[in-house]
């Protein structure tokens, strides 16, 4: 499987001092092939923790096997997403991303196959995603995550915001 986060970053331009295009973590979609969705918005830094997020500007779907865009829809007229308040200290970031990535790599194929997420061998990875995903994504953005990734979040057994 390709590096999903890298695929989502193809349209990125986030400058750590000024801001830029920000994207969500990949949100797998149900269907006959493995497709992931991400939403994009402009995020800017204002000197306080997190990013000040514009409305969603685009939603892309990418074939996870080929890396090719399935769709790339421009979105207009939405409400600002607010501040992306991340729930971790900077020193934790790389470790959290590595754990989330490892769990994603195990769970996404199972989701695509329609396997139940409550099986004994998947429970630990599901718990990792349910713990780390909102911390990295930003809890204030979880309503938008649910809007674009409801099937994935429901499969994980997450509680809607």
Residue pairs with C-beta under 8 A, 6 or more apart in sequence:
1 34
1 64
1 65
1 105
1 108
1 109
2 64
2 65
2 67
4 26
4 36
4 64
4 104
4 108
5 25
5 26
5 97
5 101
7 26
7 36
7 62
7 64
7 67
8 23
8 24
8 25
8 26
8 36
8 38
8 60
8 62
9 23
11 21
11 23
11 40
11 58
11 60
12 20
12 21
12 22
12 23
13 20
13 21
14 20
14 21
14 22
14 43
16 45
17 45
18 44
18 45
19 42
19 43
19 44
19 45
19 51
19 52
20 42
20 43
21 40
21 41
21 42
21 43
21 57
22 40
22 41
22 42
22 43
22 51
22 53
22 84
23 38
23 39
23 40
24 38
24 39
24 40
24 137
24 141
24 144
24 145
24 148
24 149
25 38
25 100
25 133
25 136
25 137
26 36
26 37
26 38
26 62
26 64
26 104
26 108
27 36
27 37
27 38
27 145
27 148
27 149
27 152
27 153
28 34
28 35
28 36
28 37
28 64
28 108
28 111
28 112
28 149
28 151
28 152
29 35
29 36
29 37
29 61
29 149
29 151
29 152
30 111
30 112
30 114
30 151
31 112
33 63
33 65
33 112
34 63
34 64
34 65
34 108
34 109
34 112
35 61
35 62
35 63
35 64
35 70
36 61
36 62
36 64
36 108
37 59
37 60
37 61
37 62
37 148
37 149
38 59
38 60
38 62
38 148
39 56
39 58
39 59
39 75
39 144
39 148
40 56
40 57
40 58
40 59
40 60
41 53
41 54
41 55
41 56
41 57
41 81
42 53
42 54
42 57
43 51
43 52
43 53
43 54
43 84
44 51
44 52
45 51
45 52
46 52
48 83
49 85
49 86
50 83
50 84
50 85
50 86
50 138
51 83
51 84
52 80
52 82
52 83
53 80
53 81
53 82
53 83
53 84
53 141
54 80
54 81
55 75
55 77
55 78
55 79
55 80
55 81
56 75
56 78
56 81
56 144
57 74
57 75
57 76
58 72
58 73
58 74
58 75
59 71
59 72
59 73
59 75
59 148
60 69
60 71
60 72
60 73
61 69
61 70
61 71
61 72
62 68
62 69
62 70
63 69
63 70
64 108
81 140
81 141
81 144
82 140
82 141
83 138
83 140
84 137
84 138
84 140
84 141
85 138
85 139
85 140
86 135
86 136
86 138
87 134
87 135
87 138
87 139
88 96
88 135
88 136
93 136
96 132
96 135
96 136
97 136
99 128
99 132
100 128
100 129
100 132
100 133
100 136
102 125
102 128
103 125
103 126
103 128
103 129
103 132
104 129
106 122
106 125
107 117
107 122
107 125
107 126
107 129
107 156
110 117
110 122
111 117
111 152
111 155
115 122
116 122
117 126
117 155
117 156
117 157
118 126
118 157
126 156
126 157
129 156
130 156
130 157
130 158
134 142
137 145
142 161
143 161
145 153
146 153
146 160
146 161
153 160
